[in-house]
């Protein structure tokens, strides 16, 4: 693998997840109705809520380098009769960049603390890419809070850590890689996100991605997250998760290729796996109706009205 190819792979997860078909430059810190900044577990997080009612709430967890807009084609359709919540994880989107608290364990602690802050007793978690490990970690740490889990294009095993990501864990090497490549090759990394990259690629979208990544300490937060990616202990316990589990995977995913599905099936024998033909790494954008349908099926499996809060 060439040096340039390695640099592309180091940031592929970040760009693939953050590529959103937005038409403007970065939005203000609170941009839409239903959004607010909320201090959770010592960090200020951007939170977006839609819907209300007694049905079981849904919490959306975005991937590495992404933000809550990753769910905006899915969240409204699931907000009928229930609260739905999406948020920018610590260090990403418009949420605060802190010195610590990253990785699957740290971000899972934020997730549970967010449920506390919103007075949600139990929820179904819908998680994309790196967010899958966060959701699974939360399900292991606080099983009484997680009614079900839907994983989309999951990244939650040590076997998925490419050599470039392992290099980034090394002192000084990671700093160099992220200083030189975190904001680079935007167009090429963008194309990795979708089966048909041209469908979503716009200059304004790339401008917004670059502006978000230019927020001070974004590269440090992204690197800290990579360095905290250690799934060995977590993966050994995945099969103990009792909540209903469903895994959605695009057959054309070039970021977390579907060839890893058998390995996931070994670690999550209790899960139901759904292949999505012709879909890349971003099913929530490429096939939102399919994602909504699968989440609704999981919601139908679990008891409704189990802790929606106010």
Secondary structure, 3 states (H helix, E strand, C coil): CCHHHHHHHHHHHHHHHHCCCCCCCCCCCCCCCCEEEEEECCEEEEEEEECCCCEEEEEEECCCCCCHHHHCCCHHHHCCCEEEEEECCCCCCCCCCCCCCCHHHHHHHHHHHHHHHCCCCCEEEEEECCHHHHHHHHHHHCHHHEEEEEEECCCCCHHHCCHHHHHHCCCCHHHHHHHHHCCCCHHHHHHHCCCCHHHCCCHHHHHHHHHHHCCCCHHHHHHHHHHCCCCHHHHCCHHHCCCEEEEEEECCCCCCCHHHHHHHHHHCCCCEEEEECCCCCCHHHHCHHHHHHHHHHHHHHCCCCCCCCC
